Amino acid sequence: MSHPFKAVSLSFKKAPLAIRELLALDEAACRRFLNTLRQELGLSDLLVLSTCNRTEVYYAADDDRSREIILALGALKGRPDVGNFLPYFDLLTAADDAVQHLFDVAMGLNAQVVGDLQISNQVKMAYQWSADADAAGPFLHRLLHTIFFTNKRVQTETRFRDGAASMSYATVELAEELTADVANPRVLVVGLGEIGADVCRHLAVSKAFASVALCNRTRSKADALAEECGGLKVVNFEDLTGALRDADVIISSINRSEPFFTTDLVQHLDVLSFKFFIDLSVPRSIAPDVELVPGVLVYNVDAIQSKASAALEMRLAAVPQVRAIIAESIAGMQSWAKEMLVSPIIQKVKATLEQLRLEELDRYQKKATPAESKLLDEVTRSLMQKVLKQQVLHLKAACQRDEAEAGQLMELLSNFFDLERQPVA
């Protein structure tokens, strides 16, 4: 692709969480970084994308500026040792590679959860920040709108986004199904290990649950996660029994060798209708006989994993179709990028012809009547447009055939219209 588009990527594929979290950016930091890259490094077509799984910068420059970008990121994050992290970055210095990578990221092909819809929304947000900072040029505008259109096609034409393809997604989806007929369902998450914390993050953005509470033996961990998720309620571990009575769904990811939720504990909750327990722990944290308590239903990790695995298989089966749609979109981008090569010369030719037309009109319009002057303007404008149209068609066709041929035609036109010496604005 004939454009100096490039990318710098730090993602879960090469960098562990301990490294990624050091260089992650929130919205305010992303906006500041955009301004730094545009004003201090002089980069254009900028997009800064930062999620829990990746921090990436897309940019346009004739030369590879990745090292400067990484150093600027380190300066923003107060990490003078950022040079030690260089091996964790992927550097995409060819436009074709950078464009393909952004398509794969935005569609969810490079996500930890294949087909993750959240990443496409994060790309949209990053694009908005770029537009707000006046850091997006014609190429990036065209690229992102092509990506958004492609995303719609993937959504409507494939099963790539169907189902919940991770344990945490599947857990939330199951909770939504179980409480579909419950008014204002209340969820309690007990135990905030990796999967429990991930469930909380998904619950925080789910529109199905307005009441979500967290409980963990270490209160500080619960407080930090609750703040990250936008202010979820935190229950003291000593007050767990009362919270269990209030909850419609209890999601447990407690890590211990023996079940925490026993029949003795649950039967004292005075279940009046239904109470759903979802056990994500291995070994199990909910005793099997808890389900013998009237009104209590228990779902274990095997049921969740089966739901997630089926969805993942369906999504993976749709990957070839998704890649075919992406290939069509990139082919369209490549055609557009080739035509963009001739845009400057077309504008120069148009400006030169318009200048000559106005000069000739000025010579004759002084002697012409208003009606004659109007007719002269219409005739000369029409003639100019016909001449220009033919050259534009030749140039665009040459671009699609061979860039070298297009270059020869551009040089020919430049010499023919004397564009180097014409005082064209």
N, C-alpha and C positions, 0 to 999 in steps of 0.2 A: 504494500500500500504506500503510495507516494505522499507521505506525511511524516513529520518528525515526532510522532506520538510515542511516548515511552511510559514505563511504569516501574515503581519500586515497591516491593511487597514483603511484608513481614507477617507470616501466617502460621497457623497451628501445624502446617505440614512440615515446617523446619524448625520453628521456634517453640520451646516449651512455654507453658503458662507463666512461669517465673520471669521470663524475658518479655513476653508480650505485655504483661501488666505494667512493666516499667515504662513502656513507650506508648501505652494506650492514651487516646485523646478524647476528652468530652467535647460537647458542642462548642463551648467557648474557645477551647484550645484549637479545635479544627479551624474555626474562623480566624483566629490569630495566625495560625500556621499558613493559611491561604494567603493572607496579606503579606507575610514574610516572604513566601515563595514568589509572589507576583512582584512585589516592590523591591526587595533586596536582591533576589536572584534573577529577576526579569523573565520568569517563566510564564507561559500562556497555556490555555486549554487545561486548566488545573482542576483536579478533583481529589479531595482528601477524604478517604473512607477509613473509619476506625470503629471496630466492633470488638467483642470479647475474643474473637478468633483471628482478627487481622487488623493491621494498620497499613494502609496503602496510599501511595501518591501517584496519580497519573498526570502527565505533563507533556508539553511540546517544547522541544529545543533541538537545535541542529546537532549539538554535542551531548554526550552522556553526562548528565549532571547529578547522577545518583549519589555520589559521595558527598557532594555539597548538601543535598537534600537530607541525607541521613545525619550529617553533622548539625544541620539546622534543627532537625527533630530532637537531637540530643541536647542542644542548647535550650530549646523550648521546655524540655522535661528536666532540665538541670542535671543531665547525665554527661559530664565531660568524658566519661569512659565509653561513650557510645561506639567508638571505633572497635572495641572488643566484640561488638555484636554484629559486625559486618557479615560474618559467615552465615548468619541466620536469615539474611535478606536474599530475595530473588530479584534480579535486575533484568528487566525486559526492555531491551534497547531497540528492538525492531517493532515498527508499528503493527505489523500483522500479529506478532506475539502479544503485544500489549492489548490490542483490540480483542483478540480471542480470549485473553485472560479475563478482561472486564465482562465480556458476555458470559463466560462460564461462572464467574462470581455472582453476577446479578441474577442468573437463572437458578442458582443454587446447586450447580454441578460440583463446585469446589467447597461446598459447605460440609461441616461435620455431620449434619443431618441432611442427606441428599434431598434436594427439592425444597429446602427451607424457604418459606415465603417471606420470612422476616428480613432476609438480606436484601431482597428487591426494594423493600420499603426504606431500608437504610441507604441504599444507593440513591433513591429519589431524594432523600433528605440531604445527602452529601451534594447532589447536583444543585439543590436549592441554595445551599451555602455558597457554592461556587458562583451561581448566578447573582446572588446578593453582593458578592465581593467583586463583581465585574471581572471574574477570572476565567469565564468560559467563552471561548471563541467559536466561530462558525463550525469548526470540526467537532468540538465536544458537544455543542448543541445538537448537531445532526446525529452524532453517535448515541447520545443518551436517549433521544426520542426514538431512534431505531431500536434501542434496547427495550424501551418501555412497550413499543409495539410488539416486539418479539415475545416479551413476557406475557402479553395478552394472548398471543397465539398459543404459547405453551400452556397457558391456563385453560383455554377453551378447546384446544385440539388434542391434548394428551391427558394421560392420567398421572403425570409426573408430580403433581401436588396433592394427589389423593391420599387420605389416611394419615395416621400419625406414625412416623417412621423412627421415632426414638422412644426410649423408656419414659422420659419425662413428658414428651408430647402425648404419648399413648395414655399415660396416667391422667393427665388433664382432660383428654378427650373422653376417657371412661367416666371420670367424675361428672362431666357435662351430661353424658348420656344417662347416668344414674339419677341425676337430679333434674331431669328435663321437666318433670311435673311438680317440682318443689318450688314454692314461691320464696325468692330471696335465700337461696341455699347458702349455708355456712360451712366453710372448709377449715380444718385444722391440720397443719403439717407438724409432725413430731419427729425430731431428728433432722439435722441440717448438714448431712454429709454432702458429697458431690451431687448425687442424684436428687436428694431432698432439696438442696439449694436451687438446682436447675428447675425442679417442679415449681418452686415458689416464683421463679422469674416468669415462667409461663402463666402461672395463675394470675400474676400481677397485670398481665396484658389481656387476659381473657375477659370478655364482656359478660360471661355467664355468672361470674362470682363477684359480688360487691363486698362480701365479708370473708376475708382470709386472715387467719391468725397463725403465728409461728410459735413453736415451743422447742427449746433446746436446753440441755443441762448447763451449758456455758451461755449465760445471758448476753455477753458482749458479742458473741457470734450472731445471735439472733437479731440484736439491735443493728449490727452492721448490714446484715442482709435485708432487714426490713427497710432501712434507709435507702439501700440500693434499689429496692423494688418500689420506691415511691411512697413509703410510709405505711407498710402493712402493720397490723396489730401484733404485739409481742405479749405472750403469756409466760409468766414465771413458772418454772418447772414445779414449784410447790403448789401452784394453783391449777395443775393439769386436770384434775378430776372434774372441776367445775367447767372447764373449757370443753372436756369430752362430752358432758351433758348437753352443752349448747350446740355442738357441731352436728351437721348432717353427714359430712364426709370426714373421716380421719385417715390421713395419709401418713404411714409410718415408714421411716428409713433409719430406725435406731440400729446402731451397730453393737450387738452383744451376742454372747453365745447361747443365752436362754431367752425364750419369749418374754417380752415385757408386758404385753397385753394378755392377761389370763382371763379365764372364765370368772374367777372371783372378782376381778376388777371390773369387768364389763357388765356383769349382771347387776351390779349396784348402780348402774347409770339410769335405771328406770326408763328404758326405751319405750316410748309411747307409740311410735309409728315404725319408721325404718331408720337404721343407722348403718352406713356403709363404711367398712374398713378396707383400705387398700394397703397391702403389705409389700414394700419394695426391698425388704432386707433379706440378705442371705448370710447366715441362717435366719429363718423366719423370726420376726419380732412379735407376731400375733399367733397365739396358740391355735392349732387346728380346731379344737373343740369350742372356741369362742363363737363359732357360727351356730352352735346349739342354743345360744341365748335367743329367745324370741325377739324378732324384729331386726336381728343383726345379720348382715351379709358380708362375707369376707372374700376379697380377691387377692391372689398372691402374685408373685413376680412372674410365674409361668404364664398366667393369663395375660398379663401386660406384655410380656415378651412375644407371645404368639400374635397379639394384635399389632405390635410394632414390626415384627418380621414379615408378616403378610403385606403390610403397607410398603415396607422397604423393597420387597421383591417386585411389587407392582410398579414402584417408582423406577427401579433399576431397569425393568423391562421397557420403560418408556424412554430411557436415555438415548437410544439411537434416533428416535423420532425427534427428540429435543435437539440433538446435534444437527439433524438435517434442517430443521427450522432455523437454527443459528447460522448454518452455512449459507442459506438463502439470504438472510439479512446481511451477513458480512459481504456477500457478493454484491448486493445493492450498494453497500457503503463503499466498496472498492470502485464501482462505476462512478459514483458521485465524486469520490476523491480524485479520480482521474480527470473528470470534467472541471473540478476546481482548479486544476493546473492551468487551464486556459482562460480562467476567469479574468486575471489581470490584463492579459493581452486584449481580450474582448472589450474590456472597459476602456482601454487606451484607444483602440480602434474607434469605438463608439464616440469617445470624447473628441478625437481628431476629426472625424466626419462631421460631428455636430458643430465644431468650431468653424470648419470650412463652409458648412451650410449657412451658418449665421453671417459669416463674412460676405458671402455672395448675396444673401438676401438684403444685407445692409446697402449693398451697391445699387440694387434695383428698386427696393421698396420706397426710396425717396421720390421716385418718379411715378410710382404706381398708385392707383386709387385704393381705398380700403378693401374693396372687394377683390381687386387684383392681388393686393398684398396677402390677403387671407388665402387665396388660391395658390400663390407661390409657396407659402409656408406649408400648406397641405401636400402639394406635389413633391417638394424637395424632401419633406419628412418621410413620405411614403417611399420615395426612391432610396433614401438612406437606409431605411429599415429593411428593404428588400436586398440591398447589397450586403448589409451586415448579416442578415439571416443566413445567407448562403455560406459565408465564411464561418459562422458559428457552427453550422451543421457539419462542415468539412472538418473543423477542428475537433469537435466532439466525437465524430466517427473515427478520426485518426487516433484519438486518445484510447478508445476502446480496442483498436487494433494493435497499436504499438506506440509507446511513449516517445520513442526516438523519432518516429514519423511525425508525431504531434510537435516535437521540438523543431523539426525542420520547417513545418508549416508556420509555426509561431515566428521563427526567424525571418521567413519569407514575408510574412505580413508586416513585421516590424520594419523591414527594409522598404517594402512597398509603400507604406504610409509614412515612412521617415519618422517613426515614433521616438527615436533617440534624440532627434533634434527639435521635434515639435514641442512647444511650450504647453504641454497638456497637464492640467491639474490632476 
